Amino acid sequence: MKKYPLLLVVFVCIQAGSYAQKLKIRLLSDLTLSRILFTPLAGDYKLRMDTCQISSENNPGVYQLTVEGDSVRVKSFEKDFGKCARVLFEAQLKEGSFKLKSIAPEIKVKVYDNDLEVRISQGGLKLINRVGIENYIAGVVESEAGSGSTSEYYKLQSILCRTYALSNIHKHEADSFNLCDLVHCQSYKGKSENTIILQAVFDTKGLVIVDDDMNLISATFHSNCGGQTVNSEDVWSLSASYLRSVKDTFCLHMPNAHWQKTIATSDWINYLSLKQKYPVDDSLSCRQALTFPQYNGRELYFASKEFKIPLKTIRSDWQLKSTYFSIRQLGDSIVLNGRGYGHGVGLCQEGAMHMARLGISYGDIINFYYTGVHLVDLAVLNFLKED
């Protein structure tokens, strides 16, 4: 493996052939779909059923796809095209887009770029959006970051989402697609029409984040760290050199910087005793359970002198916004005063948004939250990894 200087930053404009491939993204992954409507919006579409192209005529406008046993039945208002195991609506131009409407169950209309593949899976329609990566990234950025942010922040988010997508491209390989549209992959709600986001994606086209060995990083991010991010091994038991805890003052006055939750003292004591086997009968341990400070930095454990519970366990059990909280007793209740929202590893979105508004560049923001990383164009990544 060739070694490169720590501060290496590479920008090139050449487009790599492998980078032009389409991603396969499963749509509406959390639903069991039995009937949908497909409507071309832009560009010409070819309808292919199994391996045979059966439609060379003008698009009929609206196609209805339904589950019929282990096959997909395809109809238009004028014609029954029959049924098959696999249906593909293939755009003939890269600008193709389509409208998708689920009838059973009924959901709002969604718009997507490029192609749609339909199969049967577990008694429902399995929808795969075969989409160009930059179109996908634009949709993810809008879903993850919303509207109203600065262009610089959208550039940053584009790089993060692109890096995450490509580093996890084999996540659902066994299921014949790359990623799904749910948050455990990346939230993806379809085609972006936001011109600022589209420009930001174009301006950062091909840029990804790599570590010192030129491997794509796990570009994790969360809503708000509450003033301090977390080492990766403190949350997932996997240490990454670039996911180190950093102090962050940029997020402290943002919407998700603080939260509060009140719990009946009896419920809290019962939880500690019954589920965690905490020694509540010991008077000192019981007092410590009602006055837990976490003001000067993040802790990993809720602890008495001889007993400790991972804070990530308490967060999960009580559905808390973060593990960064302190406890005080108030009457017959305890009050959790919390900071931040999310797992706390990697980039703090609200901190990064504030940094971008202050005029800090996306490159500097990346280097603030990720330790010892480099920005590189995909077109030269294979060259850098040559022996």
Contacts in CASP RR format, 6 or more apart in sequence:
PFRMAT RR
TARGET T0000
AUTHOR 0000-0000-0000
METHOD contacts of the structure
MODEL  1
MKKYPLLLVVFVCIQAGSYAQKLKIRLLSDLTLSRILFTPLAGDYKLRMD
TCQISSENNPGVYQLTVEGDSVRVKSFEKDFGKCARVLFEAQLKEGSFKL
KSIAPEIKVKVYDNDLEVRISQGGLKLINRVGIENYIAGVVESEAGSGST
SEYYKLQSILCRTYALSNIHKHEADSFNLCDLVHCQSYKGKSENTIILQA
VFDTKGLVIVDDDMNLISATFHSNCGGQTVNSEDVWSLSASYLRSVKDTF
CLHMPNAHWQKTIATSDWINYLSLKQKYPVDDSLSCRQALTFPQYNGREL
YFASKEFKIPLKTIRSDWQLKSTYFSIRQLGDSIVLNGRGYGHGVGLCQE
GAMHMARLGISYGDIINFYYTGVHLVDLAVLNFLKED
1 213 0 8 1.000
1 214 0 8 1.000
1 385 0 8 1.000
1 387 0 8 1.000
2 384 0 8 1.000
2 385 0 8 1.000
2 386 0 8 1.000
2 387 0 8 1.000
4 212 0 8 1.000
4 214 0 8 1.000
4 374 0 8 1.000
4 384 0 8 1.000
6 212 0 8 1.000
6 372 0 8 1.000
7 374 0 8 1.000
8 374 0 8 1.000
8 376 0 8 1.000
9 374 0 8 1.000
9 375 0 8 1.000
9 376 0 8 1.000
10 374 0 8 1.000
10 375 0 8 1.000
10 376 0 8 1.000
10 377 0 8 1.000
10 380 0 8 1.000
10 384 0 8 1.000
11 207 0 8 1.000
11 375 0 8 1.000
11 377 0 8 1.000
12 377 0 8 1.000
12 379 0 8 1.000
12 380 0 8 1.000
13 377 0 8 1.000
13 379 0 8 1.000
14 377 0 8 1.000
14 379 0 8 1.000
14 380 0 8 1.000
15 379 0 8 1.000
16 378 0 8 1.000
16 379 0 8 1.000
16 381 0 8 1.000
16 382 0 8 1.000
18 382 0 8 1.000
19 133 0 8 1.000
19 206 0 8 1.000
19 378 0 8 1.000
19 379 0 8 1.000
21 132 0 8 1.000
21 133 0 8 1.000
22 114 0 8 1.000
22 115 0 8 1.000
22 130 0 8 1.000
22 131 0 8 1.000
22 132 0 8 1.000
22 133 0 8 1.000
23 130 0 8 1.000
23 131 0 8 1.000
23 132 0 8 1.000
23 133 0 8 1.000
23 136 0 8 1.000
23 165 0 8 1.000
23 169 0 8 1.000
23 178 0 8 1.000
23 179 0 8 1.000
24 117 0 8 1.000
24 128 0 8 1.000
24 129 0 8 1.000
24 130 0 8 1.000
24 176 0 8 1.000
24 177 0 8 1.000
24 178 0 8 1.000
24 179 0 8 1.000
25 128 0 8 1.000
25 129 0 8 1.000
25 131 0 8 1.000
25 136 0 8 1.000
25 177 0 8 1.000
25 178 0 8 1.000
25 179 0 8 1.000
25 180 0 8 1.000
25 181 0 8 1.000
25 188 0 8 1.000
26 126 0 8 1.000
26 127 0 8 1.000
26 128 0 8 1.000
26 129 0 8 1.000
26 172 0 8 1.000
26 175 0 8 1.000
26 177 0 8 1.000
26 179 0 8 1.000
26 180 0 8 1.000
26 181 0 8 1.000
27 100 0 8 1.000
27 110 0 8 1.000
27 112 0 8 1.000
27 127 0 8 1.000
27 128 0 8 1.000
27 129 0 8 1.000
27 181 0 8 1.000
27 188 0 8 1.000
28 102 0 8 1.000
28 107 0 8 1.000
28 127 0 8 1.000
28 181 0 8 1.000
29 180 0 8 1.000
29 181 0 8 1.000
29 182 0 8 1.000
30 182 0 8 1.000
31 102 0 8 1.000
31 105 0 8 1.000
31 107 0 8 1.000
32 105 0 8 1.000
32 122 0 8 1.000
32 123 0 8 1.000
32 124 0 8 1.000
33 67 0 8 1.000
33 102 0 8 1.000
33 104 0 8 1.000
33 105 0 8 1.000
33 124 0 8 1.000
33 125 0 8 1.000
33 127 0 8 1.000
34 66 0 8 1.000
34 67 0 8 1.000
34 104 0 8 1.000
34 124 0 8 1.000
34 125 0 8 1.000
35 64 0 8 1.000
35 65 0 8 1.000
35 66 0 8 1.000
35 67 0 8 1.000
35 102 0 8 1.000
35 103 0 8 1.000
35 104 0 8 1.000
35 125 0 8 1.000
36 64 0 8 1.000
36 65 0 8 1.000
36 100 0 8 1.000
36 101 0 8 1.000
36 102 0 8 1.000
36 103 0 8 1.000
36 118 0 8 1.000
36 125 0 8 1.000
36 127 0 8 1.000
37 62 0 8 1.000
37 63 0 8 1.000
37 64 0 8 1.000
37 65 0 8 1.000
37 99 0 8 1.000
37 100 0 8 1.000
37 101 0 8 1.000
37 103 0 8 1.000
38 62 0 8 1.000
38 63 0 8 1.000
38 64 0 8 1.000
38 65 0 8 1.000
38 89 0 8 1.000
38 98 0 8 1.000
38 99 0 8 1.000
38 100 0 8 1.000
38 116 0 8 1.000
39 61 0 8 1.000
39 62 0 8 1.000
39 63 0 8 1.000
39 98 0 8 1.000
39 99 0 8 1.000
39 100 0 8 1.000
39 101 0 8 1.000
40 59 0 8 1.000
40 61 0 8 1.000
40 89 0 8 1.000
40 96 0 8 1.000
40 97 0 8 1.000
40 98 0 8 1.000
40 99 0 8 1.000
41 96 0 8 1.000
41 97 0 8 1.000
41 98 0 8 1.000
41 99 0 8 1.000
41 111 0 8 1.000
42 95 0 8 1.000
42 96 0 8 1.000
42 97 0 8 1.000
43 91 0 8 1.000
43 92 0 8 1.000
43 93 0 8 1.000
43 95 0 8 1.000
43 96 0 8 1.000
43 97 0 8 1.000
44 59 0 8 1.000
44 91 0 8 1.000
44 92 0 8 1.000
44 93 0 8 1.000
45 59 0 8 1.000
45 89 0 8 1.000
45 90 0 8 1.000
45 91 0 8 1.000
45 92 0 8 1.000
45 96 0 8 1.000
45 98 0 8 1.000
46 53 0 8 1.000
46 55 0 8 1.000
46 56 0 8 1.000
46 89 0 8 1.000
46 90 0 8 1.000
46 92 0 8 1.000
47 53 0 8 1.000
47 54 0 8 1.000
47 55 0 8 1.000
47 63 0 8 1.000
47 74 0 8 1.000
47 81 0 8 1.000
47 87 0 8 1.000
47 88 0 8 1.000
47 89 0 8 1.000
47 90 0 8 1.000
48 54 0 8 1.000
48 87 0 8 1.000
48 88 0 8 1.000
48 89 0 8 1.000
48 90 0 8 1.000
49 74 0 8 1.000
49 81 0 8 1.000
49 82 0 8 1.000
49 84 0 8 1.000
49 86 0 8 1.000
49 87 0 8 1.000
49 88 0 8 1.000
50 84 0 8 1.000
50 85 0 8 1.000
50 86 0 8 1.000
54 81 0 8 1.000
55 81 0 8 1.000
60 76 0 8 1.000
60 77 0 8 1.000
60 78 0 8 1.000
60 79 0 8 1.000
61 76 0 8 1.000
62 76 0 8 1.000
62 77 0 8 1.000
63 74 0 8 1.000
63 75 0 8 1.000
63 76 0 8 1.000
63 89 0 8 1.000
64 74 0 8 1.000
64 75 0 8 1.000
64 76 0 8 1.000
64 103 0 8 1.000
65 72 0 8 1.000
65 73 0 8 1.000
65 74 0 8 1.000
65 87 0 8 1.000
65 118 0 8 1.000
65 125 0 8 1.000
66 72 0 8 1.000
66 73 0 8 1.000
66 75 0 8 1.000
67 73 0 8 1.000
67 120 0 8 1.000
67 123 0 8 1.000
67 124 0 8 1.000
67 125 0 8 1.000
68 83 0 8 1.000
69 120 0 8 1.000
69 123 0 8 1.000
70 85 0 8 1.000
70 120 0 8 1.000
71 83 0 8 1.000
71 84 0 8 1.000
71 85 0 8 1.000
71 120 0 8 1.000
72 83 0 8 1.000
72 84 0 8 1.000
72 85 0 8 1.000
72 86 0 8 1.000
72 87 0 8 1.000
72 118 0 8 1.000
72 119 0 8 1.000
72 120 0 8 1.000
72 125 0 8 1.000
73 80 0 8 1.000
73 82 0 8 1.000
73 83 0 8 1.000
74 80 0 8 1.000
74 81 0 8 1.000
74 82 0 8 1.000
74 83 0 8 1.000
74 84 0 8 1.000
74 87 0 8 1.000
75 81 0 8 1.000
75 82 0 8 1.000
85 119 0 8 1.000
85 120 0 8 1.000
86 117 0 8 1.000
86 118 0 8 1.000
86 119 0 8 1.000
87 117 0 8 1.000
87 118 0 8 1.000
87 119 0 8 1.000
88 115 0 8 1.000
88 116 0 8 1.000
88 117 0 8 1.000
88 118 0 8 1.000
89 98 0 8 1.000
89 115 0 8 1.000
89 116 0 8 1.000
89 117 0 8 1.000
90 115 0 8 1.000
91 97 0 8 1.000
91 98 0 8 1.000
91 114 0 8 1.000
91 115 0 8 1.000
94 114 0 8 1.000
94 132 0 8 1.000
96 113 0 8 1.000
96 114 0 8 1.000
97 111 0 8 1.000
97 112 0 8 1.000
97 113 0 8 1.000
97 114 0 8 1.000
97 191 0 8 1.000
98 111 0 8 1.000
98 112 0 8 1.000
98 116 0 8 1.000
99 109 0 8 1.000
99 110 0 8 1.000
99 111 0 8 1.000
100 109 0 8 1.000
100 110 0 8 1.000
100 111 0 8 1.000
100 112 0 8 1.000
100 116 0 8 1.000
100 127 0 8 1.000
101 107 0 8 1.000
101 109 0 8 1.000
101 110 0 8 1.000
110 189 0 8 1.000
110 190 0 8 1.000
111 190 0 8 1.000
111 191 0 8 1.000
112 129 0 8 1.000
112 131 0 8 1.000
112 190 0 8 1.000
112 191 0 8 1.000
113 129 0 8 1.000
113 131 0 8 1.000
113 132 0 8 1.000
113 135 0 8 1.000
113 136 0 8 1.000
113 190 0 8 1.000
113 191 0 8 1.000
114 129 0 8 1.000
114 130 0 8 1.000
114 131 0 8 1.000
114 132 0 8 1.000
114 135 0 8 1.000
115 129 0 8 1.000
115 130 0 8 1.000
115 131 0 8 1.000
116 127 0 8 1.000
116 128 0 8 1.000
116 129 0 8 1.000
116 130 0 8 1.000
117 127 0 8 1.000
117 128 0 8 1.000
117 129 0 8 1.000
117 130 0 8 1.000
118 125 0 8 1.000
118 126 0 8 1.000
118 127 0 8 1.000
118 128 0 8 1.000
119 125 0 8 1.000
119 126 0 8 1.000
119 128 0 8 1.000
120 126 0 8 1.000
128 176 0 8 1.000
128 177 0 8 1.000
129 136 0 8 1.000
129 190 0 8 1.000
133 162 0 8 1.000
133 165 0 8 1.000
133 166 0 8 1.000
134 201 0 8 1.000
134 202 0 8 1.000
134 205 0 8 1.000
134 206 0 8 1.000
135 191 0 8 1.000
136 165 0 8 1.000
136 188 0 8 1.000
137 158 0 8 1.000
137 161 0 8 1.000
137 162 0 8 1.000
137 165 0 8 1.000
137 201 0 8 1.000
138 158 0 8 1.000
138 191 0 8 1.000
138 192 0 8 1.000
138 194 0 8 1.000
138 197 0 8 1.000
138 198 0 8 1.000
138 201 0 8 1.000
139 188 0 8 1.000
139 189 0 8 1.000
139 190 0 8 1.000
139 191 0 8 1.000
139 192 0 8 1.000
139 197 0 8 1.000
140 161 0 8 1.000
140 165 0 8 1.000
140 186 0 8 1.000
140 187 0 8 1.000
140 188 0 8 1.000
141 154 0 8 1.000
141 157 0 8 1.000
141 158 0 8 1.000
141 161 0 8 1.000
141 192 0 8 1.000
141 197 0 8 1.000
141 200 0 8 1.000
141 201 0 8 1.000
142 189 0 8 1.000
142 192 0 8 1.000
142 194 0 8 1.000
142 197 0 8 1.000
143 186 0 8 1.000
143 187 0 8 1.000
143 188 0 8 1.000
143 189 0 8 1.000
143 190 0 8 1.000
144 157 0 8 1.000
144 161 0 8 1.000
144 186 0 8 1.000
144 187 0 8 1.000
145 153 0 8 1.000
145 154 0 8 1.000
145 157 0 8 1.000
145 197 0 8 1.000
145 349 0 8 1.000
147 194 0 8 1.000
149 157 0 8 1.000
149 353 0 8 1.000
149 356 0 8 1.000
150 353 0 8 1.000
150 356 0 8 1.000
150 357 0 8 1.000
151 196 0 8 1.000
151 199 0 8 1.000
151 200 0 8 1.000
152 356 0 8 1.000
152 359 0 8 1.000
152 360 0 8 1.000
152 361 0 8 1.000
152 362 0 8 1.000
153 352 0 8 1.000
153 353 0 8 1.000
153 356 0 8 1.000
153 357 0 8 1.000
153 362 0 8 1.000
154 196 0 8 1.000
154 197 0 8 1.000
154 200 0 8 1.000
154 201 0 8 1.000
155 200 0 8 1.000
155 203 0 8 1.000
155 204 0 8 1.000
155 362 0 8 1.000
156 352 0 8 1.000
156 356 0 8 1.000
156 362 0 8 1.000
156 363 0 8 1.000
156 365 0 8 1.000
156 366 0 8 1.000
157 200 0 8 1.000
157 349 0 8 1.000
158 197 0 8 1.000
158 200 0 8 1.000
158 201 0 8 1.000
158 204 0 8 1.000
158 207 0 8 1.000
159 204 0 8 1.000
159 207 0 8 1.000
159 208 0 8 1.000
159 209 0 8 1.000
159 219 0 8 1.000
159 362 0 8 1.000
159 366 0 8 1.000
159 375 0 8 1.000
160 209 0 8 1.000
160 219 0 8 1.000
160 221 0 8 1.000
160 347 0 8 1.000
161 186 0 8 1.000
161 219 0 8 1.000
162 204 0 8 1.000
162 206 0 8 1.000
162 207 0 8 1.000
162 208 0 8 1.000
163 208 0 8 1.000
163 209 0 8 1.000
163 216 0 8 1.000
163 217 0 8 1.000
163 219 0 8 1.000
164 186 0 8 1.000
164 218 0 8 1.000
164 219 0 8 1.000
164 220 0 8 1.000
165 178 0 8 1.000
165 179 0 8 1.000
165 186 0 8 1.000
166 208 0 8 1.000
166 216 0 8 1.000
166 378 0 8 1.000
167 216 0 8 1.000
167 217 0 8 1.000
167 218 0 8 1.000
167 219 0 8 1.000
168 178 0 8 1.000
168 179 0 8 1.000
168 185 0 8 1.000
169 178 0 8 1.000
169 179 0 8 1.000
170 178 0 8 1.000
171 178 0 8 1.000
171 179 0 8 1.000
171 185 0 8 1.000
172 178 0 8 1.000
172 179 0 8 1.000
172 180 0 8 1.000
172 185 0 8 1.000
179 185 0 8 1.000
179 186 0 8 1.000
179 188 0 8 1.000
181 187 0 8 1.000
181 188 0 8 1.000
181 189 0 8 1.000
181 190 0 8 1.000
192 198 0 8 1.000
204 362 0 8 1.000
206 377 0 8 1.000
206 378 0 8 1.000
206 379 0 8 1.000
207 375 0 8 1.000
207 376 0 8 1.000
207 377 0 8 1.000
207 378 0 8 1.000
208 216 0 8 1.000
208 375 0 8 1.000
208 376 0 8 1.000
208 377 0 8 1.000
208 378 0 8 1.000
208 381 0 8 1.000
209 216 0 8 1.000
209 217 0 8 1.000
209 219 0 8 1.000
209 366 0 8 1.000
209 370 0 8 1.000
209 373 0 8 1.000
209 374 0 8 1.000
209 375 0 8 1.000
209 376 0 8 1.000
210 216 0 8 1.000
210 217 0 8 1.000
210 373 0 8 1.000
210 374 0 8 1.000
210 376 0 8 1.000
210 381 0 8 1.000
211 217 0 8 1.000
211 241 0 8 1.000
211 242 0 8 1.000
211 372 0 8 1.000
211 373 0 8 1.000
211 374 0 8 1.000
212 241 0 8 1.000
212 372 0 8 1.000
212 374 0 8 1.000
214 374 0 8 1.000
214 376 0 8 1.000
214 381 0 8 1.000
214 384 0 8 1.000
214 385 0 8 1.000
217 240 0 8 1.000
217 242 0 8 1.000
217 370 0 8 1.000
217 373 0 8 1.000
218 232 0 8 1.000
218 240 0 8 1.000
218 243 0 8 1.000
219 347 0 8 1.000
219 370 0 8 1.000
220 232 0 8 1.000
220 243 0 8 1.000
220 343 0 8 1.000
220 345 0 8 1.000
220 346 0 8 1.000
220 347 0 8 1.000
221 346 0 8 1.000
221 347 0 8 1.000
221 348 0 8 1.000
221 349 0 8 1.000
221 352 0 8 1.000
222 341 0 8 1.000
222 342 0 8 1.000
222 343 0 8 1.000
222 344 0 8 1.000
222 345 0 8 1.000
222 346 0 8 1.000
222 347 0 8 1.000
222 348 0 8 1.000
222 349 0 8 1.000
223 256 0 8 1.000
223 340 0 8 1.000
223 341 0 8 1.000
223 342 0 8 1.000
223 348 0 8 1.000
223 349 0 8 1.000
223 350 0 8 1.000
224 251 0 8 1.000
224 254 0 8 1.000
224 255 0 8 1.000
224 256 0 8 1.000
224 257 0 8 1.000
224 322 0 8 1.000
224 339 0 8 1.000
224 340 0 8 1.000
224 341 0 8 1.000
224 342 0 8 1.000
224 348 0 8 1.000
224 349 0 8 1.000
224 350 0 8 1.000
224 351 0 8 1.000
225 248 0 8 1.000
225 251 0 8 1.000
225 324 0 8 1.000
225 340 0 8 1.000
225 344 0 8 1.000
225 348 0 8 1.000
225 351 0 8 1.000
226 248 0 8 1.000
226 251 0 8 1.000
226 252 0 8 1.000
226 257 0 8 1.000
226 258 0 8 1.000
226 322 0 8 1.000
226 324 0 8 1.000
226 339 0 8 1.000
226 340 0 8 1.000
226 348 0 8 1.000
227 247 0 8 1.000
227 248 0 8 1.000
227 249 0 8 1.000
227 251 0 8 1.000
227 252 0 8 1.000
227 257 0 8 1.000
227 324 0 8 1.000
227 339 0 8 1.000
227 340 0 8 1.000
227 348 0 8 1.000
228 245 0 8 1.000
228 246 0 8 1.000
228 247 0 8 1.000
228 248 0 8 1.000
228 297 0 8 1.000
228 298 0 8 1.000
228 324 0 8 1.000
229 244 0 8 1.000
229 245 0 8 1.000
229 246 0 8 1.000
229 248 0 8 1.000
229 344 0 8 1.000
229 345 0 8 1.000
229 346 0 8 1.000
229 348 0 8 1.000
229 369 0 8 1.000
230 245 0 8 1.000
230 298 0 8 1.000
230 323 0 8 1.000
230 343 0 8 1.000
230 344 0 8 1.000
230 345 0 8 1.000
230 346 0 8 1.000
231 239 0 8 1.000
231 243 0 8 1.000
231 244 0 8 1.000
231 245 0 8 1.000
231 345 0 8 1.000
232 238 0 8 1.000
232 239 0 8 1.000
232 240 0 8 1.000
232 243 0 8 1.000
232 345 0 8 1.000
232 346 0 8 1.000
233 239 0 8 1.000
234 245 0 8 1.000
234 300 0 8 1.000
234 312 0 8 1.000
235 312 0 8 1.000
235 343 0 8 1.000
235 344 0 8 1.000
235 345 0 8 1.000
236 345 0 8 1.000
241 371 0 8 1.000
241 372 0 8 1.000
242 370 0 8 1.000
242 371 0 8 1.000
242 372 0 8 1.000
242 373 0 8 1.000
243 345 0 8 1.000
243 346 0 8 1.000
243 370 0 8 1.000
243 371 0 8 1.000
244 371 0 8 1.000
245 298 0 8 1.000
246 368 0 8 1.000
246 369 0 8 1.000
246 371 0 8 1.000
248 348 0 8 1.000
248 351 0 8 1.000
248 368 0 8 1.000
248 369 0 8 1.000
250 348 0 8 1.000
250 350 0 8 1.000
250 351 0 8 1.000
250 352 0 8 1.000
250 354 0 8 1.000
250 355 0 8 1.000
250 358 0 8 1.000
251 257 0 8 1.000
251 340 0 8 1.000
251 348 0 8 1.000
251 350 0 8 1.000
251 351 0 8 1.000
251 354 0 8 1.000
253 354 0 8 1.000
254 350 0 8 1.000
254 351 0 8 1.000
254 353 0 8 1.000
254 354 0 8 1.000
255 350 0 8 1.000
256 321 0 8 1.000
256 340 0 8 1.000
256 341 0 8 1.000
256 350 0 8 1.000
257 339 0 8 1.000
257 340 0 8 1.000
257 350 0 8 1.000
258 337 0 8 1.000
258 338 0 8 1.000
258 339 0 8 1.000
258 340 0 8 1.000
259 321 0 8 1.000
259 322 0 8 1.000
259 338 0 8 1.000
259 339 0 8 1.000
259 340 0 8 1.000
259 341 0 8 1.000
260 335 0 8 1.000
260 336 0 8 1.000
260 337 0 8 1.000
260 338 0 8 1.000
261 318 0 8 1.000
261 320 0 8 1.000
261 325 0 8 1.000
261 335 0 8 1.000
261 336 0 8 1.000
261 338 0 8 1.000
262 330 0 8 1.000
262 333 0 8 1.000
262 334 0 8 1.000
262 335 0 8 1.000
262 336 0 8 1.000
263 318 0 8 1.000
263 333 0 8 1.000
263 334 0 8 1.000
263 336 0 8 1.000
264 332 0 8 1.000
264 333 0 8 1.000
265 290 0 8 1.000
265 329 0 8 1.000
265 331 0 8 1.000
265 332 0 8 1.000
265 333 0 8 1.000
265 334 0 8 1.000
266 332 0 8 1.000
268 289 0 8 1.000
268 290 0 8 1.000
268 334 0 8 1.000
269 280 0 8 1.000
269 286 0 8 1.000
269 289 0 8 1.000
271 317 0 8 1.000
271 318 0 8 1.000
272 278 0 8 1.000
272 280 0 8 1.000
272 289 0 8 1.000
272 309 0 8 1.000
273 280 0 8 1.000
275 317 0 8 1.000
276 309 0 8 1.000
276 313 0 8 1.000
278 285 0 8 1.000
278 289 0 8 1.000
278 304 0 8 1.000
278 307 0 8 1.000
278 309 0 8 1.000
279 285 0 8 1.000
279 286 0 8 1.000
279 304 0 8 1.000
279 306 0 8 1.000
279 307 0 8 1.000
280 286 0 8 1.000
280 289 0 8 1.000
282 304 0 8 1.000
284 304 0 8 1.000
284 305 0 8 1.000
285 304 0 8 1.000
285 305 0 8 1.000
285 307 0 8 1.000
288 303 0 8 1.000
288 304 0 8 1.000
288 305 0 8 1.000
289 304 0 8 1.000
289 327 0 8 1.000
290 327 0 8 1.000
290 328 0 8 1.000
290 329 0 8 1.000
290 334 0 8 1.000
291 327 0 8 1.000
291 328 0 8 1.000
291 329 0 8 1.000
292 302 0 8 1.000
292 326 0 8 1.000
292 327 0 8 1.000
293 326 0 8 1.000
294 324 0 8 1.000
294 325 0 8 1.000
294 326 0 8 1.000
295 326 0 8 1.000
297 324 0 8 1.000
298 323 0 8 1.000
298 324 0 8 1.000
299 311 0 8 1.000
300 310 0 8 1.000
300 311 0 8 1.000
301 308 0 8 1.000
301 309 0 8 1.000
301 310 0 8 1.000
301 311 0 8 1.000
302 308 0 8 1.000
302 309 0 8 1.000
302 310 0 8 1.000
302 311 0 8 1.000
302 314 0 8 1.000
303 309 0 8 1.000
311 323 0 8 1.000
312 323 0 8 1.000
314 320 0 8 1.000
314 323 0 8 1.000
315 322 0 8 1.000
315 323 0 8 1.000
320 336 0 8 1.000
320 338 0 8 1.000
321 338 0 8 1.000
321 340 0 8 1.000
321 341 0 8 1.000
321 342 0 8 1.000
322 338 0 8 1.000
322 339 0 8 1.000
322 340 0 8 1.000
322 341 0 8 1.000
322 342 0 8 1.000
322 343 0 8 1.000
322 344 0 8 1.000
324 338 0 8 1.000
324 339 0 8 1.000
324 340 0 8 1.000
325 336 0 8 1.000
325 337 0 8 1.000
325 338 0 8 1.000
325 339 0 8 1.000
326 336 0 8 1.000
326 337 0 8 1.000
326 338 0 8 1.000
327 334 0 8 1.000
327 335 0 8 1.000
327 336 0 8 1.000
327 337 0 8 1.000
328 334 0 8 1.000
328 335 0 8 1.000
328 337 0 8 1.000
329 335 0 8 1.000
346 369 0 8 1.000
346 370 0 8 1.000
347 365 0 8 1.000
347 366 0 8 1.000
347 369 0 8 1.000
347 370 0 8 1.000
348 369 0 8 1.000
352 365 0 8 1.000
352 369 0 8 1.000
355 364 0 8 1.000
355 365 0 8 1.000
355 368 0 8 1.000
356 362 0 8 1.000
356 365 0 8 1.000
363 375 0 8 1.000
366 373 0 8 1.000
366 375 0 8 1.000
367 373 0 8 1.000
376 384 0 8 1.000
END
